Amino acid sequence: MKDTELIDGVDRAILDLLVEDGRRTMTEIADRVGLSPSAVKRRVDRLERVGVISGYTVLLDHGKLGTVLEAFVELRFAGDVKVETIAMAAASVAEAQEVFTVAGDPDALVRVRVTNVQHLRDVIDRLRRTGAVIGTKTLMVLGTWRRGD
C-alpha cells in the first residue's frame, strides 16, 4: 500500500487548514485537530515526503500591485503543436500566471494579470506573435471564488 493511500480524516483536516493558511503553526493546527504539535509535524513531514504537499506559496493582493485586471486568453494553434510549445509560448509573456492545455477547442487557456485594458491588448498581441497561434478569444474575470476563501 502506498503512503498516499494512508491519508485519513485527520490528514485531510490538516491539509484543509494549511490550504486556508499555509503559515499556521503546528501548535495551532494541533489545537484544531486534537493532536500534539509533534504528531502534526510528523504528519505534515510525511505528506510532504510522499508529495501530497508539493510546496507552499504566497497569495498576492493584486489591487495593491496594480494588476487589477484578470483574464483568460484562449489560444488556438495551427496543426499538431506539441504541449511544450504551447506552454513555452505563454511562458514567454511575463503577465501569464498559468497555462492550462485542454482537450478540444481551444488548445490552451492562459490566465493573465494586467493593469488595464490597454495592457491586456498588448499581452494578447504578444501571445499572438509567439509563433503558431492562429486565434485567440479573451474572457475577462468579473469575480473569483476559490475553495478555502
Contacts in CASP RR format, 6 or more apart in sequence:
PFRMAT RR
TARGET T0000
AUTHOR 0000-0000-0000
METHOD contacts of the structure
MODEL  1
MKDTELIDGVDRAILDLLVEDGRRTMTEIADRVGLSPSAVKRRVDRLERV
GVISGYTVLLDHGKLGTVLEAFVELRFAGDVKVETIAMAAASVAEAQEVF
TVAGDPDALVRVRVTNVQHLRDVIDRLRRTGAVIGTKTLMVLGTWRRGD
2 50 0 8 1.000
3 46 0 8 1.000
3 49 0 8 1.000
3 50 0 8 1.000
4 50 0 8 1.000
4 51 0 8 1.000
4 52 0 8 1.000
7 47 0 8 1.000
7 52 0 8 1.000
10 33 0 8 1.000
10 35 0 8 1.000
10 43 0 8 1.000
11 43 0 8 1.000
11 47 0 8 1.000
11 52 0 8 1.000
13 32 0 8 1.000
13 33 0 8 1.000
14 29 0 8 1.000
14 33 0 8 1.000
14 40 0 8 1.000
14 43 0 8 1.000
14 44 0 8 1.000
14 47 0 8 1.000
15 47 0 8 1.000
15 52 0 8 1.000
15 53 0 8 1.000
16 148 0 8 1.000
17 24 0 8 1.000
17 28 0 8 1.000
17 29 0 8 1.000
17 32 0 8 1.000
17 33 0 8 1.000
18 24 0 8 1.000
18 29 0 8 1.000
18 44 0 8 1.000
18 53 0 8 1.000
19 147 0 8 1.000
19 148 0 8 1.000
20 148 0 8 1.000
22 56 0 8 1.000
25 37 0 8 1.000
26 37 0 8 1.000
26 38 0 8 1.000
26 40 0 8 1.000
26 41 0 8 1.000
26 44 0 8 1.000
27 37 0 8 1.000
29 37 0 8 1.000
29 40 0 8 1.000
29 44 0 8 1.000
30 36 0 8 1.000
30 37 0 8 1.000
30 39 0 8 1.000
30 40 0 8 1.000
33 40 0 8 1.000
35 43 0 8 1.000
44 53 0 8 1.000
47 53 0 8 1.000
48 55 0 8 1.000
62 68 0 8 1.000
62 70 0 8 1.000
62 113 0 8 1.000
66 115 0 8 1.000
67 95 0 8 1.000
67 113 0 8 1.000
67 114 0 8 1.000
67 115 0 8 1.000
68 115 0 8 1.000
68 116 0 8 1.000
69 113 0 8 1.000
69 114 0 8 1.000
69 115 0 8 1.000
69 116 0 8 1.000
69 117 0 8 1.000
69 119 0 8 1.000
69 120 0 8 1.000
69 140 0 8 1.000
69 141 0 8 1.000
70 111 0 8 1.000
70 112 0 8 1.000
70 113 0 8 1.000
70 114 0 8 1.000
70 140 0 8 1.000
70 141 0 8 1.000
70 144 0 8 1.000
71 111 0 8 1.000
71 112 0 8 1.000
71 114 0 8 1.000
71 120 0 8 1.000
71 138 0 8 1.000
71 139 0 8 1.000
71 140 0 8 1.000
71 141 0 8 1.000
72 109 0 8 1.000
72 110 0 8 1.000
72 111 0 8 1.000
72 112 0 8 1.000
72 138 0 8 1.000
72 139 0 8 1.000
72 141 0 8 1.000
73 109 0 8 1.000
73 110 0 8 1.000
73 112 0 8 1.000
73 123 0 8 1.000
73 124 0 8 1.000
73 127 0 8 1.000
73 136 0 8 1.000
73 137 0 8 1.000
73 138 0 8 1.000
73 139 0 8 1.000
74 106 0 8 1.000
74 108 0 8 1.000
74 109 0 8 1.000
74 136 0 8 1.000
74 137 0 8 1.000
74 138 0 8 1.000
74 139 0 8 1.000
75 86 0 8 1.000
75 89 0 8 1.000
75 90 0 8 1.000
75 106 0 8 1.000
75 107 0 8 1.000
75 108 0 8 1.000
75 109 0 8 1.000
75 110 0 8 1.000
75 127 0 8 1.000
75 133 0 8 1.000
75 135 0 8 1.000
75 136 0 8 1.000
76 105 0 8 1.000
76 106 0 8 1.000
76 107 0 8 1.000
76 133 0 8 1.000
76 134 0 8 1.000
76 135 0 8 1.000
76 136 0 8 1.000
77 85 0 8 1.000
77 86 0 8 1.000
77 107 0 8 1.000
77 108 0 8 1.000
77 132 0 8 1.000
77 133 0 8 1.000
77 134 0 8 1.000
78 132 0 8 1.000
78 133 0 8 1.000
78 134 0 8 1.000
79 132 0 8 1.000
81 107 0 8 1.000
81 132 0 8 1.000
83 101 0 8 1.000
85 132 0 8 1.000
86 99 0 8 1.000
86 101 0 8 1.000
86 107 0 8 1.000
86 108 0 8 1.000
87 99 0 8 1.000
87 101 0 8 1.000
87 108 0 8 1.000
89 127 0 8 1.000
89 130 0 8 1.000
89 131 0 8 1.000
89 132 0 8 1.000
89 133 0 8 1.000
90 96 0 8 1.000
90 99 0 8 1.000
90 108 0 8 1.000
90 110 0 8 1.000
90 127 0 8 1.000
90 130 0 8 1.000
91 99 0 8 1.000
92 126 0 8 1.000
92 130 0 8 1.000
93 110 0 8 1.000
93 112 0 8 1.000
93 123 0 8 1.000
93 126 0 8 1.000
93 127 0 8 1.000
93 130 0 8 1.000
95 112 0 8 1.000
95 113 0 8 1.000
95 114 0 8 1.000
95 119 0 8 1.000
95 123 0 8 1.000
96 110 0 8 1.000
96 111 0 8 1.000
96 112 0 8 1.000
96 123 0 8 1.000
96 127 0 8 1.000
97 111 0 8 1.000
97 112 0 8 1.000
97 113 0 8 1.000
98 110 0 8 1.000
98 111 0 8 1.000
99 108 0 8 1.000
99 109 0 8 1.000
99 110 0 8 1.000
99 111 0 8 1.000
100 108 0 8 1.000
100 109 0 8 1.000
100 110 0 8 1.000
100 111 0 8 1.000
101 107 0 8 1.000
101 108 0 8 1.000
102 108 0 8 1.000
102 109 0 8 1.000
106 137 0 8 1.000
110 127 0 8 1.000
112 120 0 8 1.000
112 123 0 8 1.000
114 120 0 8 1.000
114 123 0 8 1.000
120 138 0 8 1.000
120 140 0 8 1.000
124 136 0 8 1.000
124 138 0 8 1.000
127 133 0 8 1.000
127 136 0 8 1.000
128 135 0 8 1.000
128 136 0 8 1.000
END
